[in-house]
Amino acid sequence: MNAGKGGPGGGVPGTDAAFSALLEDSAEDLYESAPCGYLSTLMDGTIAKINATLLGWLGLSRDQVVGRMRFGDLLTVGGKLYHETHFAPLLRMQGHLGGIALEMRTATGSRLPVLVTSTVKKTDGGEPLLIRTTVFDATDRRAYEEELLRARRAADEARRQAEAERERLHEALAVLQHSLLPAALPDIPGMETACYYHTASASRLGGDFYDLFPLGGDRFAFFLGDVCGKGPQAAALTSLTRYTLRAAALHDPDPVANLSILNTVLLDRYTGDDPRYCTAVAGVLERAGDAVHVHLASGGHPPALVLRGDGRVEHLSTRGGMLIGVLPSAQFVPARTTLHPGDTLLLYTDGLTEARTGDNRELYGDEALESFAAGLAPARPRRVVEALTGLLHGFGDGLDDDTALLALGLPSRTDRTGRTDTGSTTSA
């Protein structure tokens, strides 16, 4: 009588023979040919049973191992030491340890990285009887880990090299930045000067510039400006602008003519799809007794402020002055004033007035600056620059543009020291 449809064979031809063959497979055969190593040891570590897979990995015979070696004898010196001092004591305490990395020694002396899992088998009375251990070949895992380690070391080395290169670049950029600004302002007999520079670029290269230098006799030229952009490209434009204005002023002290020459140079140098421009104010100081005559011109730049000795604040209007480097026929507007004892002339770039303030991130603006200056007047150049530096720091991340300050003044008759105060020329 045939078995029911749910029984072995199920009435399907050929399945009875296959099922019989499966029953003939012994557990011993499966144990011997398993893809991982198996061994059983007595509690003292003596090997009582080991499968063919592990013997094959180690290049040993069963007669060499069973009853003759302990588990620790299969390990490298380091692996054996770890097994005796850590693995075996923990196993006795916990009864099971899984996924422990060890190294076995093959018959040829090579190392075989393995992952070991061991379990203590106990009698019904709870007495330890033997230890059953499963061994997995971790060669591929070790190769993977070593590759990861090599990659990590390579990444660390690349990072160190990048940091060193970045440091060298920062040093080079710092040198370049210092070359774009005067190391110190010159002494002008009977006058005080002060300056400050803040760069907003992560490269510490700014696009603002200033200078003060003698023309001979009682005359000194000055300029302050702001080129478009930040970083190395702005630095290149700054260098060209600064040295063009210097050369022009030494050739002809007329500020309008100086800005016109700079306009021609920029149009000639930057053409096509890469226009470059700047704003600037340039001028000449000329001593006349106790006073100093100021003749300046502006191209698209914020108006200069004069803090008078009597507490008034004036701005020198140069409305109509155009950007430099945009149009061949650009117009530059002149202005004149005279500084008397106690007066201070303040030049600045728009990073100051365009800083963002308050929760609404509003522009600081020209009116706020004039009001701030009025609270300082009368004030000597150093006091003005120190106060404005504190104001800039107070903007925090609202100050996101380069800012340059240059203050020139005459001490009051009651407070003359006869020295020039050059303030700070370091970047913030």
C-alpha positions in Angstrom: 0.0 0.0 0.0 1.4 3.4 -1.0 2.0 6.1 1.6 -0.4 9.0 1.6 0.3 12.1 -0.4 1.8 13.8 2.6 4.3 11.0 3.3 7.8 10.4 1.9 7.6 9.9 -1.8 4.1 11.2 -1.9 3.5 8.8 -4.8 5.9 10.7 -7.0 8.2 8.2 -8.9 11.9 8.3 -7.9 11.4 10.1 -4.6 11.6 7.0 -2.4 15.2 6.3 -3.5 16.2 9.9 -2.9 14.7 9.9 0.6 16.5 6.7 1.4 19.8 8.2 0.3 19.2 11.1 2.6 18.6 8.8 5.6 21.9 7.1 4.8 23.8 10.4 5.2 25.4 10.2 8.6 25.9 13.1 11.0 29.6 12.1 11.0 29.9 12.8 7.3 28.3 16.2 7.6 30.5 17.0 10.6 33.7 15.9 8.7 32.9 17.9 5.5 31.4 21.0 7.1 32.7 24.4 5.7 33.9 25.3 9.1 36.2 23.6 11.6 34.9 21.6 14.6 36.7 20.2 17.5 35.8 18.9 21.0 38.2 19.0 23.9 38.3 17.8 27.5 38.2 20.5 30.1 42.0 20.6 30.3 42.1 21.4 26.6 43.1 18.0 25.3 41.6 17.4 21.8 39.2 14.5 21.7 37.6 15.0 18.3 38.4 17.2 15.3 36.9 17.3 11.8 38.6 16.9 8.5 38.0 20.5 7.5 40.1 21.9 10.3 42.8 19.3 9.9 43.0 20.2 6.2 43.4 24.0 7.1 46.2 23.2 9.5 47.9 20.5 7.4 47.8 17.9 10.2 46.6 14.3 10.5 44.1 13.1 13.1 46.7 10.9 14.7 48.9 13.9 15.3 46.2 15.8 17.1 43.6 13.6 18.9 44.8 12.8 22.4 48.2 14.2 21.7 47.6 18.0 21.5 45.7 20.6 23.4 43.7 23.3 21.8 46.3 25.9 22.8 49.0 23.9 20.9 47.1 24.7 17.6 47.6 28.4 18.3 50.4 30.8 17.6 52.5 32.0 20.6 50.5 35.2 20.9 47.2 33.3 20.4 48.1 30.7 23.0 49.0 33.4 25.6 45.7 35.1 25.0 43.9 31.8 25.2 45.4 30.9 28.5 45.2 34.3 30.2 41.8 35.5 28.8 39.8 33.1 26.7 39.9 30.0 28.8 39.2 31.7 32.2 36.3 33.6 30.7 34.9 30.5 29.0 35.0 28.6 32.4 33.2 31.5 34.0 30.6 32.2 31.4 30.2 28.9 29.7 30.1 30.4 26.2 32.3 32.8 24.1 31.5 33.7 20.5 33.3 35.4 17.7 36.7 35.6 19.3 39.6 36.4 16.9 42.7 34.2 17.3 45.5 32.9 15.1 46.3 29.3 14.5 49.6 27.9 13.4 49.7 25.5 10.4 52.1 22.6 9.8 54.1 24.9 7.5 54.5 27.6 10.2 52.1 30.1 8.5 49.5 31.9 10.5 45.8 31.3 9.9 43.4 34.0 11.3 40.3 32.4 12.7 37.1 33.3 14.6 36.4 30.9 17.4 33.1 30.2 19.3 33.3 27.8 22.2 30.6 26.3 24.5 31.1 24.3 27.7 28.8 21.1 27.7 27.7 20.0 31.1 26.3 16.8 32.7 22.7 16.7 33.8 24.1 17.5 37.3 25.7 20.7 35.9 29.3 19.5 36.0 31.5 20.7 33.1 32.1 17.8 30.8 33.8 19.0 27.6 34.2 22.0 25.3 32.8 22.2 21.8 34.5 24.7 19.5 33.6 26.0 16.1 36.3 27.6 14.0 35.7 29.9 11.0 38.5 30.8 8.6 38.9 34.6 8.9 41.5 35.0 6.2 39.2 37.1 3.9 38.1 39.1 6.9 41.7 39.7 7.9 42.6 40.8 4.4 39.6 43.1 4.4 40.6 44.6 7.8 44.2 45.0 6.7 43.0 46.7 3.5 40.8 49.0 5.7 43.8 49.7 7.9 46.0 50.5 4.9 43.3 52.8 3.5 42.9 54.5 6.9 46.6 55.0 7.2 46.7 56.4 3.6 43.8 58.7 4.4 45.6 59.9 7.6 48.7 60.5 5.7 46.8 62.4 3.0 45.1 64.4 5.7 48.4 65.3 7.3 49.8 66.3 4.0 46.7 68.4 3.2 47.0 70.1 6.6 50.6 70.8 6.1 49.9 72.1 2.6 47.0 74.2 3.9 49.3 75.6 6.6 51.9 76.5 4.0 49.2 78.1 1.8 48.0 80.1 4.8 51.5 81.3 5.4 52.0 82.3 1.8 48.6 84.1 1.7 49.5 85.9 4.9 52.7 87.1 3.3 50.8 88.1 0.2 48.2 90.0 2.3 50.9 91.9 4.1 52.5 92.8 0.8 49.2 94.5 -0.2 49.1 96.8 2.8 51.8 99.1 4.2 53.8 97.6 7.0 53.5 100.9 8.9 52.2 104.3 8.1 54.8 107.0 7.6 55.4 109.7 10.2 53.9 113.0 9.2 55.2 115.9 11.3 52.5 117.4 13.5 49.9 114.8 12.4 48.5 111.6 13.8 47.4 108.6 11.7 45.7 105.3 12.6 44.5 102.3 10.5 42.7 99.0 10.9 42.0 96.1 8.5 39.5 93.3 8.7 39.3 90.5 6.2 36.2 88.4 5.8 37.7 85.8 3.5 38.5 82.3 4.7 41.8 82.5 2.8 42.5 85.7 4.8 43.0 87.6 1.6 40.9 90.7 1.4 39.9 93.0 -1.4 40.2 96.3 0.6 43.3 98.4 0.5 44.8 101.7 1.7 48.1 103.5 1.6 49.8 106.7 2.8 53.1 107.9 1.4 55.2 111.1 0.9 55.2 113.0 -2.4 58.0 115.3 -1.3 58.1 118.6 0.6 55.0 119.0 2.8 52.8 116.8 0.7 51.6 113.3 1.3 49.3 111.1 -0.9 46.7 108.7 0.4 44.1 106.3 -1.0 41.7 103.7 0.3 39.4 101.5 -1.7 37.5 98.2 -2.2 37.9 95.8 -5.2 35.2 93.4 -6.2 35.4 89.9 -4.9 37.4 88.1 -2.2 40.3 85.8 -2.0 43.2 85.4 -4.5 41.5 87.0 -7.5 40.7 90.1 -5.4 44.3 90.1 -4.1 45.6 90.2 -7.7 43.3 93.1 -8.5 44.3 94.9 -5.2 47.9 94.6 -6.1 47.4 96.1 -9.5 45.2 98.9 -8.1 47.5 99.8 -5.2 50.7 100.1 -7.3 48.9 101.9 -10.2 47.6 104.5 -7.8 51.1 104.9 -6.2 52.8 105.4 -9.5 50.1 107.8 -10.7 50.3 109.9 -7.6 54.0 110.2 -7.8 53.7 111.3 -11.4 50.8 113.7 -11.0 49.3 114.6 -7.6 45.9 115.4 -9.0 43.4 112.8 -7.4 41.0 112.9 -10.3 43.8 112.2 -12.8 45.0 109.3 -10.6 41.6 107.6 -10.6 41.3 108.2 -14.4 44.6 106.4 -14.9 43.5 103.5 -12.7 40.2 103.3 -14.7 42.2 103.0 -18.0 44.5 100.3 -16.5 41.6 98.2 -15.3 39.7 98.4 -18.5 42.8 97.5 -20.4 43.7 94.6 -18.1 40.3 93.1 -17.5 38.2 92.8 -20.6 35.6 90.5 -22.1 33.8 88.1 -19.8 35.9 88.8 -16.8 35.4 92.5 -15.9 37.0 93.8 -12.7 36.3 97.0 -10.9 36.7 98.8 -7.7 35.7 101.9 -5.7 38.4 104.2 -4.3 39.0 107.6 -2.8 42.4 109.1 -3.4 43.8 112.4 -2.2 46.7 114.6 -1.2 47.5 116.3 2.1 49.4 119.6 2.1 50.7 121.3 5.2 49.9 125.0 5.5 51.0 126.3 8.9 48.9 124.8 11.6 46.4 123.5 9.1 46.4 120.7 6.4 44.7 121.2 3.1 43.0 118.0 1.8 42.2 117.5 -1.9 40.6 114.2 -2.7 38.5 112.5 -5.4 36.2 109.5 -5.3 35.1 106.9 -7.7 31.9 105.2 -6.3 33.2 105.2 -2.8 31.4 106.1 0.5 32.0 109.7 1.5 34.8 110.6 3.9 33.8 111.9 7.3 35.5 114.8 9.2 35.2 114.8 12.9 35.7 118.5 13.8 37.4 119.7 16.9 34.3 121.5 18.0 32.3 118.3 18.0 30.6 118.5 14.6 30.7 115.7 12.0 30.8 116.6 8.3 30.8 114.2 5.3 32.6 115.2 2.2 30.1 114.7 -0.6 31.5 113.0 -3.7 28.1 112.0 -5.1 28.2 111.1 -8.7 31.6 109.5 -8.6 31.5 106.3 -10.7 32.9 102.8 -10.3 36.4 102.4 -11.5 37.1 100.0 -14.3 33.5 99.8 -15.8 33.2 102.7 -18.3 35.9 104.4 -20.4 34.5 107.8 -19.7 33.8 107.3 -16.0 33.4 110.5 -13.9 35.3 111.0 -10.7 34.2 113.7 -8.3 36.6 115.9 -6.3 36.2 117.4 -2.9 38.3 119.7 -0.7 38.5 120.5 3.0 41.0 121.8 5.5 41.9 120.1 8.7 42.6 122.3 11.7 43.9 121.3 15.1 41.5 118.8 16.7 40.1 117.7 13.4 40.2 114.0 12.1 39.5 112.8 8.6 38.0 109.3 8.5 38.1 107.0 5.4 36.4 103.6 5.4 35.1 100.9 3.1 31.5 99.8 2.8 32.0 96.7 4.9 31.4 99.0 7.8 28.1 100.5 6.7 26.8 97.3 5.0 27.3 95.2 8.1 24.0 93.4 9.3 22.7 94.3 12.7 19.8 93.2 14.9 17.4 90.3 14.6 16.1 91.7 11.3 19.7 91.8 9.8 19.3 95.4 8.8 22.2 97.4 7.2 24.1 99.5 9.7 24.0 102.4 7.2 25.5 105.8 6.7 23.3 107.6 9.1 24.2 105.2 12.0 27.9 105.7 11.2 27.5 109.5 11.3 25.6 109.3 14.6 28.3 107.0 16.0 31.1 109.4 14.9 29.2 112.4 16.4 29.3 110.6 19.7 33.1 110.4 19.4 33.9 113.9 18.2 36.2 115.5 18.9 38.5 112.6 18.9 42.0 111.9 17.7 42.7 109.3 15.0 43.6 106.5 17.3 40.6 106.9 19.5 38.3 106.9 16.4 39.9 103.7 15.0 39.7 101.9 18.4 36.1 102.8 18.8 35.2 101.7 15.2 37.2 98.4 15.7 35.1 97.7 18.8 32.0 98.4 16.8 33.1 96.0 14.0 33.7 93.2 16.5 30.3 93.8 18.0 28.7 93.0 14.6 29.8 89.3 14.9 28.8 87.3 11.9 26.9 90.3 10.6 30.2 91.6 9.4 30.6 89.5 6.2 32.7 91.9 4.1 36.3 93.2 4.2 36.6 96.5 6.0 39.5 99.0 6.0 39.8 102.1 8.2 42.2 105.0 7.8 42.1 108.1 10.0 44.3 111.2 9.6 44.2 114.1 12.0 45.8 117.1 13.7 46.1 117.1 17.5 44.3 119.9 19.3 46.5 122.8 20.4 46.1 121.7 24.0 47.0 118.0 23.2 50.0 117.9 20.9 52.5 115.1 21.5 54.4 115.6 18.2 54.2 111.9 17.4 52.4 109.8 14.9 50.2 106.9 16.0 50.1 104.2 13.3 47.4 102.1 15.0 47.1 98.5 13.9 47.5 97.1 10.4 46.9 93.5 11.3 43.9 91.6 9.9 41.0 90.7 12.2 
